[in-house]
Amino acid sequence: MKLGLSQSNCLLVLGIQGIARLPLPFTALGTYPVPMAQSHTRFVRPAQLVALLLSFLAASALVGVVSAGVLVPAVGTGAITAKAGMEIFDKIPTDIQVVSPATESTMLDTNGQVIARFYDKQRIVIPSDKIAPVMKKAIVAIEDRRFFEHHGVDPTGIARAMVNNLGDDGGKQGASTITQQYVRNALAEKGYMEGDADQVEAATEQTTERKLREIKYALAVEKQMDKDQILTGYLNIAPFGPITYGVEAASKLYFSKSASELSTGEAALLAGLVQSPVQYNPLQHPEAAQERRDIVLSVMADQGVITEQEEAEAKSVSVSDMLHPTQIREGCSGAGDENAYFCSYAVRQFLADEAFGKTSIERERLLKTGGLTIRTTLDPKKQHAAYESLTKTIPSNDASGLDDALVSLVPQTGEVVAMAQNTVYGVGEDETMSNYSADGSFQVGSTFKVFVLAEWYKEGRSGYETIDGRTNFPNGSFKCDGEPVHTESWNVVDLAGKDGAFNVIGATGLSVNHSFVNMASKLNFCNIFQVAADMGIDDGNGEPILAVPGNILGSGSASPLTMARAFATFVNDGKMCQPYSIAKVTDRQENVLKEGSANCKQVIDSQVAQKVATTLTKSASQYYTAMRLSGGRQFAAKSGTTDYSANTWLTGSTAELTTAAWVGHGNASTTPVQNVRINGRYYSQIFGETFVGQNIWAPYMSTALEGIPNKPMPNANIGAPQTVTRATQAPTPSATPAAPQNQGEGNGPGDDDDEGDD
């Protein structure tokens, strides 16, 4: 056999002969016991081990071999002496800091079911007893047959590999033990976890120095950990796919089962993957994967790990027949359309919370590597009911192009228990990642009238007071702290049948525009908008909505979540609770990082809140005939319909649950909704009560509240009943009126034209 070796390289290669003949068993500190091919054990000093390694690297490099993952140029290695190598070896510290590897985090609903998984590397760390024994046997058989005999580094294996690599049969061997592979992966993982690219590169660089460092650390690890700990660590950290790491994640990916349930054939398939997770990926290359699996099975049989019959049985099943893959998309994309938008809201709250890191980058890294368990406030029954009510009313990608959204929370705590919309979550065509419930900004229409009610009761007025029927409001009709608000003269428009005088309850139930404008003219006008601001309604920049008359009728914009929070305040005695979605976060050791809790603040007087809730309850009971809750459960609610039905709302609450539902065009919220076919049915226009309330809000609330005791609604004293000269029956349906005059805010004010209409 002609190898074409230089004299210097020959000396390095032949040096192994001298090492193999070392007779003395060294037992002092710094020596290394090496089981040789014979039945007895010899001990090799570190210097001798280094020389052996250099010889192997040189020989392997000469025939173009990647030795244990390290390609070493022949000339460079030939120039390195054993003495120089030993100097490098001595400078390497003996302690190695092994970090817990990156592990996927999971988000759970209140029933403990997984909503989503978050990871850069898909990995689930498991203990030794959760790994099938045959899996351990398979990986040892194919990767390091002498694993239980050596002490971290295997000179016999190095010698065998070197002799093999110098042969002419084309087969090449590496010589890294499982311990060495574990060290390499652990060092790279430490760099990854710390965001240190230099550490990652140092752990995997193709240099002799790296190999020497790996060996010294392997010797140290063997003194710190027992064999099962090392093997378990390796099986948890090793790659089994492009982004799949660890045997548990691999088992779930390829077989949809835990690693504790692996069969002989499945274990062999996974054991074969670590050599080249891409080349042998069974989902992409089943034939190559099967060939590699069969090699592993043969090796296992040759070593007596399995019987010949077990080998034959395992080989008789094709890889294609073995596979039962479960491919889980990372993040909220894997939550499904039903849960994706709640998921995105919860992630946003997590990333904004400094309890999980000083910077957003740190928080995101923790989310994707920390193995966290994020228990949320999402109630799966309520969430499903929300999604069903939305998509049954307006299916995803309906020909109408309409979107709808719903958010539901507990008024006493702020826990968000449902958040959904009818859109497909994603970045493709006809998909969106915009969360309309949490981030939407839609004109609120007549739902804004509740803040007029709040100021009305704050100033000591009665719910039975008769409001006259005037519709013209000239300049100076509205005053802030006694000073007139300068506006153009305003003729307020209502649907036919809404003319004349009403008491406050009737005006609320029928949503009479001129009545509420009249009420506003009797109050400290600016205080109405301050009340709204105190309850979280602003212009989008944290400032109160502009105090102009047109905004009384709802020209301002808000999200469904913002409106739900405000309405919840009325049934919670004036205490506003900040919405939250995360109940508890624990790390991989089940240490609690943070627990969610109610964050509530008194924002309006409790008596005022109770009077508003009472008024909304009485008006809904009398006038919202299109919507009723099962069991006759009372609710306080207000509908809203903006100009040309562009945005329609129903926001309301029982004592136990507050919900806001909205319909419109999410990305074009001023687009009229008229003469449209929705889910196959034609509508000349739609309204808050008869469309949103009847089809979405009420069905959802009835289902969501099943089995929950019926608590009474507030029943405050709102004044003494008075005789009203104007009947308060529902008006006759009519066309949408023209928009009232622009008051300088840039949008025509919204009109609620729906109550009692179809």
CORCOR-V9321 format. One record per backbone hydrogen bond with DSSP energy under -0.5 kcal/mol. NH is the residue of the N-H (numbers start at 1). CO is the residue of the C=O. If there is no record, write none. Layout:
nh-><NH/NH>
co-><CO/CO>
//
This chain:
nh-><3/10/11/12/13/14/15/16/17/18/19/20/21/22/26/31/32/34/35/36/36/42/44/46/49/50/51/52/53/54/55/56/57/58/59/60/61/62/63/63/64/65/67/67/68/69/70/72/72/73/77/78/79/80/81/85/86/87/88/89/90/91/92/92/98/99/103/104/105/106/107/108/109/110/112/115/116/118/120/121/122/122/123/130/131/132/132/135/136/137/138/139/140/141/142/143/144/147/149/150/151/155/158/159/160/161/162/163/164/165/166/167/181/182/183/184/185/186/187/188/189/190/191/192/193/194/195/196/197/200/201/202/203/204/204/205/207/211/212/213/214/215/216/217/218/219/220/221/222/223/223/224/224/225/230/231/232/233/234/235/236/237/237/238/240/241/245/245/246/247/250/251/252/253/254/255/256/256/257/261/262/267/268/269/270/271/272/273/273/274/275/276/280/281/284/285/289/290/291/292/293/294/295/296/297/298/299/300/301/302/303/304/305/306/311/312/313/314/315/316/317/318/322/323/324/326/328/329/331/333/334/335/339/339/340/342/343/344/345/346/347/348/349/350/351/352/353/354/356/357/363/364/365/366/367/368/369/370/371/373/374/374/375/375/376/376/377/379/380/383/384/385/386/387/388/389/390/391/392/393/394/398/401/403/405/406/407/408/409/410/411/413/414/416/417/417/418/420/422/424/425/426/431/432/436/439/440/440/442/444/445/447/448/449/450/451/452/453/454/455/456/457/458/459/460/461/463/464/465/467/468/473/473/476/477/479/480/481/483/485/486/487/490/492/492/498/502/504/505/507/508/509/510/512/513/516/517/518/519/520/521/522/522/523/525/525/527/528/528/529/530/531/532/533/534/535/536/537/538/539/548/551/552/553/554/558/560/561/563/564/565/566/567/568/569/569/570/570/571/572/572/573/574/575/576/576/577/578/580/583/583/584/585/586/587/588/590/593/593/594/596/599/601/603/603/604/609/610/611/612/613/614/615/616/617/618/619/620/621/622/623/624/625/627/632/633/636/637/638/640/642/645/646/648/649/650/651/652/653/654/658/659/660/661/662/663/664/666/668/671/673/674/675/676/678/678/679/681/683/686/691/692/693/694/695/696/697/698/700/701/702/703/704/705/706/708/711/716/718/731/753/757>
co-><1/6/7/8/9/10/11/13/14/14/15/16/17/19/24/28/44/42/33/34/40/34/32/30/45/46/47/48/49/50/51/52/53/54/55/56/57/58/59/60/61/60/65/70/66/66/67/65/70/71/73/74/75/77/79/81/82/83/84/85/86/87/88/89/96/97/369/123/118/372/116/374/113/378/109/107/107/105/368/368/120/243/121/127/128/130/259/132/132/133/134/135/136/137/138/139/140/144/146/146/153/153/154/155/156/157/158/159/160/161/162/164/177/178/179/180/181/182/183/184/185/186/187/188/189/190/192/191/195/196/197/198/199/200/201/201/205/207/208/209/210/211/212/213/214/215/216/217/218/219/220/220/221/221/226/227/228/229/230/231/232/233/234/234/244/244/122/243/238/235/246/247/248/249/250/251/251/252/251/258/259/263/264/265/266/267/268/269/270/270/272/273/276/278/281/281/285/286/287/288/289/290/291/292/293/294/295/296/297/298/299/301/300/300/307/308/309/310/311/312/314/316/318/319/254/253/326/327/117/330/331/332/335/336/336/419/339/340/341/342/343/344/345/346/347/348/350/352/353/354/359/360/361/362/363/364/365/366/103/586/106/372/373/584/108/374/581/417/378/379/380/381/382/383/384/385/386/387/388/389/390/395/398/664/662/420/660/418/658/415/409/410/410/580/408/415/408/406/404/430/423/432/428/424/434/435/435/436/558/556/554/444/445/446/447/448/448/449/450/451/452/453/454/455/457/456/718/718/462/502/466/471/490/485/474/523/483/479/480/478/484/485/473/471/490/495/467/465/463/503/504/505/506/507/511/512/513/514/515/516/517/518/519/520/479/523/524/524/525/525/526/527/528/529/530/531/533/532/536/543/546/548/549/550/551/442/436/437/559/560/561/562/563/564/565/566/566/567/567/568/569/570/569/572/574/601/575/599/414/375/581/375/594/373/591/370/587/585/591/585/583/413/576/574/601/574/605/606/607/608/609/610/611/612/613/614/615/616/617/618/619/620/623/624/629/630/653/616/651/649/647/642/643/663/640/661/638/659/636/657/409/652/407/650/405/648/403/664/665/668/644/672/684/683/676/681/677/678/676/673/687/687/688/689/691/692/692/693/696/697/698/699/700/701/703/705/709/610/716/755/751/754>
//
